Amino acid sequence: MLANYLIGLREGLEAALVVSILVAYLVKTKRRGLLPRIWFGVAIAVLVSLGFGFALFYGPRGLTFEAQETIGGTLSIVAVVFVTWMIFWMARAARSLSGELRGQIDDAAEGPWWGLVLVAIFAVGREGLETALFLWSATEAVSRDTDSTWQPLVGAALGIVTAVVLAYLLYRGAISINLSTFFTWTGGFLILVAGGVLSYGVHDLQEAGVLPGLHRLAWDVSDTIDPTTWYATLLKGIFNFSPATTVLEATVWVLYVVPVMFLFVRGARRRTSPPAPAPVHS
């Protein structure tokens, strides 16, 4: 539940911040009459994201086991690609996001009425689709072993609600958050979560017969770690840890997490380090 809460919190806060920027700019420039277009676009984006999530959860049912595993494994890998891109994109674009959105509003406000609707749909819908896909992948991994889907979904819902409240308080000036620090820490955590989702996707493809090595285990600590214990559930829920892990799963996890985390940490240090002083020529 914790991993899904943080996914919902981060993704929800990104979307909520986008909406608050759009609304604040229209209010500041005395164009409140355009706000209904923004809210209409937000509503469409939310409905599309919910519909996409519904299709992910219920679409594959009725298919063969191999087909379900192939779809699940493929979508898990796609989710990791999208989330990884989102982590690095948000780290780079956080400082310039407000200016870019304001420019899009000015351009859209001078065009047809649906221009602002599209700005809101694309700005919020992107986050919503990414959230639905990644939450589905993380929820499938947990529910497969625990036969429970409501706990991950409740965690994600609580995270989104928290994000909306935080964004509103930020908009009203009631609180102040160092967003750069927030996205850096949550980004690092999501890389670990994404590594688990990736290994889970690989396992699905192994079970479907798409990838080899299903019975070649890197380790099997099932006798030591009982999957029903609280700490096993915690490890599974946050990092998709499996007591019986194949060699390919472990290899893929290392090949993803190590270089991605290295690049992310290096980029974060470069953004926070002060610029070098300019040389002084005599």
C-alpha positions as CSV (number, residue, x, y, z in Angstrom):
1,M,0.0,0.0,0.0
2,L,2.9,2.4,0.8
3,A,4.3,2.1,-2.7
4,N,0.9,2.8,-4.3
5,Y,0.3,5.7,-1.9
6,L,3.6,7.3,-3.0
7,I,2.8,6.7,-6.7
8,G,-0.6,8.3,-6.2
9,L,0.9,11.1,-4.2
10,R,3.7,12.0,-6.7
11,E,1.6,11.6,-9.9
12,G,-1.4,13.2,-8.3
13,L,0.7,16.2,-7.2
14,E,2.2,16.6,-10.6
15,A,-1.3,16.7,-12.2
16,A,-2.7,19.0,-9.4
17,L,0.2,21.4,-9.7
18,V,-0.4,21.6,-13.4
19,V,-4.0,22.5,-12.8
20,S,-3.2,25.0,-10.1
21,I,-0.7,26.7,-12.5
22,L,-3.3,27.0,-15.2
23,V,-6.0,28.3,-12.8
24,A,-3.7,30.7,-11.0
25,Y,-2.5,32.2,-14.3
26,L,-6.0,32.8,-15.6
27,V,-7.1,34.3,-12.3
28,K,-4.0,36.6,-12.2
29,T,-4.5,37.8,-15.7
30,K,-8.2,38.5,-15.0
31,R,-9.5,35.8,-17.4
32,R,-11.8,33.9,-15.0
33,G,-14.3,33.5,-17.8
34,L,-12.0,30.9,-19.3
35,L,-11.8,28.7,-16.2
36,P,-14.8,26.5,-17.2
37,R,-12.8,25.4,-20.3
38,I,-9.9,24.3,-18.0
39,W,-12.2,22.4,-15.7
40,F,-14.0,20.8,-18.7
41,G,-10.6,19.6,-20.0
42,V,-9.6,18.3,-16.5
43,A,-12.9,16.4,-16.3
44,I,-12.3,14.7,-19.7
45,A,-8.8,13.8,-18.7
46,V,-9.9,12.2,-15.5
47,L,-12.7,10.2,-17.2
48,V,-10.3,9.0,-19.9
49,S,-7.8,7.9,-17.3
50,L,-10.4,6.1,-15.2
51,G,-11.7,4.4,-18.4
52,F,-8.1,3.4,-19.3
53,G,-7.6,1.9,-15.8
54,F,-10.9,0.1,-16.0
55,A,-9.9,-1.4,-19.3
56,L,-6.6,-2.5,-17.9
57,F,-8.1,-4.3,-14.9
58,Y,-11.0,-6.0,-16.7
59,G,-10.0,-6.2,-20.3
60,P,-7.7,-9.3,-20.2
61,R,-10.2,-11.4,-18.3
62,G,-11.5,-14.3,-20.3
63,L,-8.3,-14.7,-22.2
64,T,-6.0,-17.8,-21.9
65,F,-3.4,-17.8,-19.1
66,E,-0.6,-17.4,-21.6
67,A,-2.3,-14.4,-23.3
68,Q,-3.0,-12.7,-19.9
69,E,0.6,-13.2,-18.8
70,T,1.9,-11.8,-22.2
71,I,-0.3,-8.8,-22.0
72,G,0.6,-8.2,-18.3
73,G,4.3,-8.6,-18.8
74,T,4.3,-6.3,-21.9
75,L,2.3,-3.6,-20.2
76,S,4.5,-3.8,-17.1
77,I,7.6,-3.1,-19.2
78,V,5.8,-0.3,-21.0
79,A,4.8,1.2,-17.6
80,V,8.4,1.2,-16.5
81,V,9.5,3.0,-19.7
82,F,6.9,5.7,-19.2
83,V,7.6,6.1,-15.5
84,T,11.3,6.3,-16.0
85,W,10.8,9.0,-18.7
86,M,8.5,10.8,-16.3
87,I,11.0,10.8,-13.5
88,F,13.8,12.3,-15.6
89,W,11.5,14.7,-17.4
90,M,10.0,16.1,-14.2
91,A,13.5,16.5,-12.7
92,R,14.6,18.6,-15.7
93,A,11.4,20.5,-16.4
94,A,10.2,21.3,-12.9
95,R,11.7,24.8,-12.9
96,S,10.5,25.8,-16.4
97,L,7.1,24.0,-16.2
98,S,5.2,27.1,-15.1
99,G,6.5,29.3,-17.9
100,E,5.8,26.7,-20.5
101,L,2.2,26.2,-19.4
102,R,1.6,30.0,-19.3
103,G,2.8,30.2,-22.9
104,Q,0.4,27.4,-23.9
105,I,-2.5,29.2,-22.2
106,D,-1.7,32.5,-24.0
107,D,-1.6,30.7,-27.4
108,A,-4.7,28.7,-26.8
109,A,-6.7,31.6,-25.4
110,E,-6.3,33.5,-28.7
111,G,-7.6,30.5,-30.7
112,P,-10.9,28.6,-30.7
113,W,-12.7,27.7,-27.5
114,W,-11.5,24.1,-27.4
115,G,-7.9,25.2,-27.4
116,L,-7.8,25.6,-23.6
117,V,-9.7,22.4,-23.2
118,L,-7.0,20.5,-25.1
119,V,-4.3,22.2,-23.1
120,A,-5.9,20.8,-19.9
121,I,-6.6,17.4,-21.4
122,F,-3.0,16.9,-22.5
123,A,-1.4,18.4,-19.4
124,V,-3.5,16.3,-16.9
125,G,-4.3,13.3,-19.1
126,R,-0.6,12.4,-19.6
127,E,-0.2,12.1,-15.8
128,G,-3.5,10.2,-15.5
129,L,-2.6,7.6,-18.1
130,E,0.8,7.1,-16.7
131,T,-0.6,6.7,-13.2
132,A,-3.3,4.2,-14.3
133,L,-0.7,2.1,-16.2
134,F,1.9,2.1,-13.4
135,L,-0.7,1.5,-10.7
136,W,-2.2,-1.4,-12.7
137,S,1.3,-3.0,-13.0
138,A,2.1,-2.6,-9.3
139,T,-1.4,-3.7,-8.2
140,E,-1.3,-6.9,-10.4
141,A,2.0,-7.9,-8.8
142,V,0.6,-7.6,-5.3
143,S,-2.8,-9.1,-6.0
144,R,-1.4,-12.1,-7.7
145,D,0.2,-13.2,-4.4
146,T,-2.2,-11.8,-1.9
147,D,-5.6,-12.1,-3.8
148,S,-6.3,-8.5,-2.7
149,T,-6.7,-5.6,-5.1
150,W,-8.4,-3.2,-2.8
151,Q,-5.4,-2.4,-0.6
152,P,-3.2,-1.1,-3.4
153,L,-6.1,0.9,-4.9
154,V,-7.0,2.4,-1.5
155,G,-3.3,3.4,-1.1
156,A,-3.3,5.0,-4.5
157,A,-6.6,6.8,-3.8
158,L,-5.3,8.2,-0.5
159,G,-2.1,9.4,-2.2
160,I,-4.1,11.2,-4.9
161,V,-6.4,12.8,-2.3
162,T,-3.3,13.9,-0.3
163,A,-1.9,15.4,-3.5
164,V,-5.0,17.4,-4.2
165,V,-5.1,18.8,-0.7
166,L,-1.4,19.7,-0.8
167,A,-1.8,21.4,-4.2
168,Y,-4.8,23.4,-2.9
169,L,-2.8,24.5,0.2
170,L,0.1,25.5,-2.1
171,Y,-2.3,27.5,-4.3
172,R,-3.7,29.3,-1.3
173,G,-0.2,30.0,0.0
174,A,-1.0,28.1,3.3
175,I,2.1,25.8,3.0
176,S,5.5,25.8,1.3
177,I,7.1,22.7,-0.1
178,N,10.5,22.4,-1.7
179,L,9.3,20.7,-4.8
180,S,12.7,20.0,-6.2
181,T,13.6,18.0,-3.0
182,F,10.2,16.2,-3.1
183,F,10.5,15.1,-6.7
184,T,14.2,14.0,-6.1
185,W,13.4,11.8,-3.2
186,T,10.2,10.3,-4.6
187,G,12.0,9.9,-8.0
188,G,14.7,7.8,-6.4
189,F,12.1,5.7,-4.6
190,L,10.1,5.2,-7.8
191,I,13.1,3.9,-9.6
192,L,13.3,1.0,-7.0
193,V,9.6,0.4,-7.4
194,A,9.9,0.4,-11.2
195,G,12.7,-2.1,-10.9
196,G,10.4,-4.4,-9.1
197,V,7.6,-3.9,-11.7
198,L,10.1,-4.6,-14.5
199,S,11.2,-7.9,-12.9
200,Y,7.6,-8.8,-12.4
201,G,6.9,-8.1,-16.0
202,V,9.8,-10.4,-17.0
203,H,8.4,-13.1,-14.8
204,D,5.0,-12.8,-16.5
205,L,6.7,-13.2,-19.9
206,Q,8.6,-16.2,-18.6
207,E,5.3,-17.8,-17.4
208,A,3.8,-17.1,-20.8
209,G,6.7,-18.9,-22.5
210,V,7.9,-15.7,-24.3
211,L,11.1,-15.6,-22.3
212,P,13.2,-18.6,-21.2
213,G,14.5,-19.5,-17.7
214,L,11.3,-19.8,-15.7
215,H,12.7,-22.6,-13.5
216,R,16.3,-21.3,-13.4
217,L,16.3,-19.6,-10.0
218,A,18.9,-17.1,-8.7
219,W,17.7,-17.8,-5.2
220,D,14.8,-19.4,-3.4
221,V,14.3,-18.3,0.2
222,S,10.7,-19.5,0.5
223,D,11.7,-21.7,3.4
224,T,13.3,-18.7,5.2
225,I,10.9,-15.9,4.3
226,D,7.3,-16.9,4.7
227,P,5.3,-15.0,2.0
228,T,2.4,-14.6,4.5
229,T,4.5,-12.6,7.0
230,W,4.1,-8.9,7.4
231,Y,7.7,-8.1,6.2
232,A,7.3,-10.3,3.2
233,T,4.1,-8.5,2.3
234,L,5.8,-5.2,2.8
235,L,8.7,-6.1,0.6
236,K,6.3,-7.5,-2.1
237,G,4.1,-4.4,-1.9
238,I,6.9,-1.9,-2.2
239,F,9.6,-3.5,-4.2
240,N,7.8,-6.6,-5.7
241,F,10.3,-8.8,-4.0
242,S,9.8,-12.5,-4.6
243,P,11.3,-15.2,-2.4
244,A,11.8,-17.3,-5.5
245,T,13.4,-15.1,-8.1
246,T,14.7,-16.3,-11.5
247,V,18.1,-15.5,-12.8
248,L,16.7,-13.4,-15.6
249,E,14.5,-11.4,-13.1
250,A,17.4,-10.6,-10.9
251,T,19.7,-9.7,-13.9
252,V,17.1,-7.4,-15.4
253,W,16.5,-5.7,-12.0
254,V,20.2,-5.0,-11.5
255,L,20.7,-3.8,-15.2
256,Y,17.8,-1.4,-14.8
257,V,18.2,0.0,-11.2
258,V,22.0,0.4,-11.0
259,P,22.5,2.6,-14.2
260,V,19.2,4.4,-13.9
261,M,19.8,5.3,-10.3
262,F,23.3,6.4,-11.1
263,L,22.2,8.7,-13.8
264,F,19.3,10.1,-11.7
265,V,21.5,10.8,-8.7
266,R,24.2,12.4,-10.9
267,G,21.6,14.6,-12.5
268,A,20.2,15.6,-9.1
269,R,23.7,16.6,-7.8
270,R,24.4,18.6,-10.9
271,R,21.2,20.6,-10.5
272,T,21.8,21.3,-6.8
273,S,25.5,22.1,-7.0
274,P,26.4,25.8,-7.3
275,P,27.8,27.0,-10.7
276,A,31.5,27.2,-11.0
277,P,32.8,30.8,-10.7
278,A,33.8,32.4,-14.0
279,P,37.6,32.7,-14.5
280,V,39.0,36.1,-14.0
281,H,41.4,37.3,-16.6
282,S,44.0,39.9,-15.7
